[in-house]
């Protein structure tokens, strides 16, 4: 094809993902070592996860339960029988020189996940999701006398390798999508939704470092090969050269890496060159992807059945294990049950912690007040401070107390938000202490009544104006009362009290 | 099984996967030895078929932590270590 012909081609981007998520269990997948990474290297290991001779793996029931929950959430089928395989490759992060994973009978097959992107609802197919063990973590280091941290470096500049097996054996779920994504923005929206669902299931902790790792396949095809319903023939996909981008560890990283990769491939195609089928490494700092030396092909992994692990027959667990209400269902229920707007309901169901907290507050007070305080005030102030709901999770009772102060009319909503909530977040004090310190308690009825009487007595001109029919004079008197009470009285109430006094 | 089952390129490939450096003499020697080893498996053809024992299924353990090894114990067999890590050659 000439460069000119190439330039005129309309291209479509095709992306598929392999998402690795760490499952939130107490212990590793094949041994009783804790999954708390710990600061000190090699302090959570045993003969099994160090791959010492003779050690035997025994599967963690909780990891299987988590996998079944994920299967239910993505509407996958759990096959009658599922087995484990050894994937052989030599790298120091694998103490056994093989990784125990699943091959031809993964625990979850043929699922899907719906998410919304730019206002449209999209559904992406999930080919499979399987259990496997996480490798250990590697540091590349240079010789020298300084502290280790100052000598860790990139793989190309290293003199030697240091390995920590604390992570080795942490249960992972690898979720493999169909090549259903058409642009990097969709990938980001999907990952956000996936993480939300996994957190709702209680099987995943997004705040844990390295808990989400993504490999993405990207290829370009002729736009005319995409059918009207968005499907693409298998043969077209097979024929397209694709790159696999590794080392992506965040939603934003996925979008950046794939946007870079799509435009890199487009430039090649448009200048009449071919895209090499290869593995590329995402460099988060530079926002680009770099070709890696060729790795093993599938057949080189010499997969074979892990004879130390008997087969699993857990398809009936799908009926036995309950999963919590998922974000979409909960959002719809919030709209109908609490009469919230779609927008408010979406905000309130964005994480399980927020949704649970909202429901607790709504039950004690009322839904409108709860929605305002959780969705608008709390999330707004947290967002402004780059804080997450998990940062204040252990202070929910204090925040509820603040809502109670407003609900009981003990402080004004304005003071509650602009002073109390902000100081709670900035200084860590409890609401009552702040109300006392700042003197925000609404002045009691008697004191307001006295201030009203004093304002009338001290301002005969304004009273005369009001009695002559100048309704604006009342505002002057309200101002006087507010001044006397230090702003803690309720202006509406003061207005009524004044009128009652003057009209009476 | 004839000796042509394994050729020197295959030996080089396997050595490469195992990150083992072989010189030409070794490649030649291992080519023969690989073929020998594979031929031993022919012996299995002579084993009479037996009924397979019923396989175990669903062997699992509860999610409870067990005391593992201390850092010193974990590193005891390591030829080299540094700052609590296993230490090895650089990798590519």
Interface residues (C-beta under 8 A of the other chain):
Chain A: X25 X26 X27 X31 X32 X33 X34 X40 X41 X42 X43 X44 X45 X46 X47 X49 X50 X52 X58 X59 X60 X61 X62 X63 X64 X81 X89 X90 X91 X92 X138 X139 X140 X141 X148 X155 X158 X159 X160 X161 X162 X163 X164 X165 X293 X296 X300 X309 X310 X311 X312 X313 X314
Chain B: X17 X18 X19 X55 X56 X57 X58 X59 X60 X61 X62 X63 X64 X65 X66 X68 X69 X70 X71 X74 X75 X77 X82 X83 X84 X85 X86 X87 X88 X89 X90 X91 X92
